[in-house]
Amino acid sequence: MWDKARIERDKKLKKDFGLVREREIWRAETTLRKYRRLARQLVALRDKEKEKNLISKLIRMGILKKGSSLDDVLGLTVEDVLGRRLQTVVFKRGLANTPKHARQLIAHGHVKVNGRKSKYSGKIVLKYEEEKIEVIPKLKK
């Protein structure tokens, strides 16, 4: 629990991705752990159909690139998963000045994904949804 290297890594991740709680890092680690465990099982089973399904799902999510293999799944990091959060995508597309500004825009309901408002900054954005993100301009009364 009091591992200095982990604490420093988490502090850097929180700053880089504009996270508020360490729980968000833990959630990303759990997601990553799930896919890596599944990839290890598929390596042992040698089931090509399930391998193809897993890789295509991760490609649709935008975590992997086309032409990836199970070795690429095993090489994923927490940054890869955190990079697909709505907050990070809004910031990287230039719709917000900082990651925290992106979080504020999302929390206040100023961001639409695929034509629908989303108030969850931790939502994983699929690759096809990435182009359909827009910021609603503030209406003056």
Secondary structure, 3 states (H helix, E strand, C coil): CCCHHHHHHHHHHHHHHCCCCHHHHHHHHHHHHHHHHHHHHHHHHCCHHHHHHHHHHHHHHCCCCCCCCHHHHHCCCHHHHHCCEHHHHHHHCCCCCCHHHHHHHHHCCCEEECCEECCCCCCECCHHHHHHEEECCCCCC
